[in-house]
Amino acid sequence: MAPKGCWTCKDRKVRCDRGLPTCSNCIKTNRECRGYGVRLSWPTQDDAKRSIVVPVSQTCRRRVRGSGKVKLVNASFWDIEMHHNLTTHAMENRKIISQIRFPRIVPWCPHNLESTDTELVDYFSSVASNSLAAFGQSTATIKRALIRMALVENTPSSRAVLQSMLAFSQLHRDGCQVQTYKYVKSALRNLTSTANANMTKHQAAQHMCAGMILCSAHILRDWDGPFHWIWYICSSKEIAKTVGMKWLDSESDALVILRWVYYHDVLSRFSLRHWRFRAGAIERYYATFKRRPTFCEPIDFPRMDASAFDVLHYLLQFFTSVANSSDSRYHSEEYREKMKALKEAVMNIPTTKIVHQDDSTEATVATDTLLEIYRLATLIYLERQSNNFSGLSEEIATWIEQALPLLAQLNGYDQPFPLFVIGCEARTDEQRDVILELISRTEAISRSRNLQYVTHVIQAIWVQDDLADGTLDYSNKLDSIFGAVNILPSFA
């Protein structure tokens, strides 16, 4: 502050009358009054009281003036801590300081990335990829495959994967921004430029990668239509069907992506089965095409070698063969035998451990508990739907008693389908408390719109069960509550 006058009078070393808005001295001498506020104080060349003034040589002045951009080396708290540690004379007085943190860099990349894009790639690798829905293989496995597909070369197909990845990261970190649409538009442009019947198998895998990342982006945030995410699954299936799947080997990145497509495809059947708007909304969407698209028809995926994919395989069989009670097939002996065989097949799935590589330690992580929860949820849903059964039974009660303790011991659970099916069966306050506590633990570590949807639907079903005098029809209850929203939910 300048307590005795304005800064102009202080520099002139004359008395100031502290007039407002400017002092009388400055007005009389026609000088700029610098006011009475706080200002930074810098030493002048002729200031003898400031001993820290260092004379600057003419050579140094010319060097600084001639350089187009001055480069600064910054000192941080870590540097000061290290200095103090090094200048401590007694070795016993030295302490272990925090580790130096070097900035993470993207490995060799054929793309000319801007700094913002590099940050988004790093964000995808470290944070956003954890939001990718996966079952039977870890998100780390999917992440590594996607990054390899994006950075392996600089072609339109690889650029499509990269731009899709950037869009997903931006959406996850900042929400829907203008730049998000630019990334998506660029990805679609690159996909269109190479979409033809003569694409190589490697290009086909990259197309599936880009499509599934965009699918995940639509699921993460409902930002461009109520059910657009399902079309990316359909296009990925069509690509796999066109190119063929016999070329896939057990260690390829393409097989990792195909398993990812398979998981989303199976669970999308559950959503479409109970979404009330499926007939009207999707038919209206079909009307926007000159020719009705047929690329979302079922295809034969190769059988996956894992207990987790056995569960998905039998779920897919159920969705493709289940009949409503009004259907003439429903009362046939052949249909009942088929449903019984499916149920027995799920019951006999071996409880061997699904093993995948953890991203941080590369140690094997056993997830047999997660598989058992999925298997029990599948059994409950098959029993409810195949027999149109809405009441209580000893079998369902037993499966619930087996599933709830498994859920209670988890730190988090990001699989919407089993959580929903088992949650709908919770009747007592104690059972519902297990579900709500698990959801709370999961929300603390996961940013999933699916989880929010599942939470609201489960609570809505509990309310209807409590309000009903008797037992509500299971299928009608799910259809009605699913149809209360105008978006197609994903349970993957």
C-alpha positions, 0 to 999 in steps of 0.5 A: 500500500501507499499509506501517505500518498499516491504512488506517483507522489511517492516515486517523486518523493513529494507530499500528496494530499490524497485527493480522489479520484486523483491527487491535486499534485498530479492534476497540477503537474499533468501527470498520471496518478497511479492511485493508492492501491497495492502494486508490485514493487520492482528494484530500479537501477539506481536504487542503492537500498536494494542489494539484490539488484544484479547487473545484466550484461549487454550480451545477456540483454541481446541474447534475451531480446533476440530469442523468440521464446524464453524457456524457463526452468521451474523449481517446485516444492520437490526441488526445495525439499531435495535441496534441503535434504542434500545440504543436510550435513548429518546423514542420520538427519536426512529423510526419505523424500517423496518420489519425483513424478515424471510426466507420462508420455504417449509411446511412439505414435505415428499420428501428429497429436496436439498437446490436448489430444495427447492429454486425452489419450493419457486420460483414456489409458489411466481413467476413462477406459475403466468405464468400459463395460466388460465381462469375461475379460478385463477392461485393461485387456480391452484398453490395451487392444484399443490403444494398439489399434489406434497407434499402430499406424497412421491410416484412416482406420487407425485414425477412426479408432483414435478419434473415437477414443478422443471423443470418449475421453472428452465426454468422460472428462468434460461432458458433451462439448463442441470438440466432442462432436468434432472428434466423432465427426472425424471418426465417422468420416474416416470410417466411411472412407474405408468402408467397403467390401474389400477392407482387410481383416486388420481394417475390419478389426479397427472398424469394430474398435471405433464403433464399439468406442462410440457405442460406449460413448453413447451409453456413457452419456445420452447425448445424441439419441435415445438408442443410437448406441445399439446401431454401433453394435449392429454395424460391428456385427455386420463387419464381423459377418462380412469379413468372416471370423475364422481368421481370428486366433486366440491371442489376437486383438480382434478376438478381444474386440469381438468378445466385447461386441458379443457381450454388448450384443447379448445384453442389448437383447434384454433391453430390447425385450422389455423396452416399450418404445422399441416398436414405435420408436425404432420403426420411426427411425427405420422410416428415415432410411430409403432402404430398411437396414437389415444389418442388426440381424443375429449372427453366429459368433464363434463359441468362446472358451470360458465359463463367462461366455457360456453364460452369455451363450445360453442367455443369447439362446434364450433371447432368440427362442423365448416365446410369450405366453400368448404364443402357440409355441409357449404351450408345446412340449418341445418348447418346454423341453428346450427351456428346461435344457437351457436351465440345466445347462446354466446350472451345470456351468463349471465354477472354474475361475475366469482368469485375466491379467490385471492392469497394474500387477499383471498378476492373475485375478480370480473372478469366480465370485463374479461368475457365480453371481452372473450365473445365479442371476441368469437362472432367476431370469430364465425361471421367471421368463421361460415359465412366466412365473411371478410368485415365490418358489423354493428354487428362486429363494435358494438362488437369492440366498446364495447371491446376496452374501456374495454381493455383500462381500464385494467392494463394488459391482459394475454389472447392471444385469445381475444387479438388476435381476437379483435386486428385483427379488429383494423383498425384506429390508435386510435384503434391500439394504444389501443391494443399496449398500453395494450400489453406494460402494460402486458409485464411489468408484464408478461413473456409470449412467447404467448404474444410475438407471438400474438404481432407479428402476430397482427402487421403482419395482420395489415400490410397486411390489410394496403397493400391490396386494398380491403378486404382479406379473413379472414381464408386465412389471418390467415392460411397464417400468422400462417403458416409463423412460424414452431411452433404450437402457444398456445393461452391459 
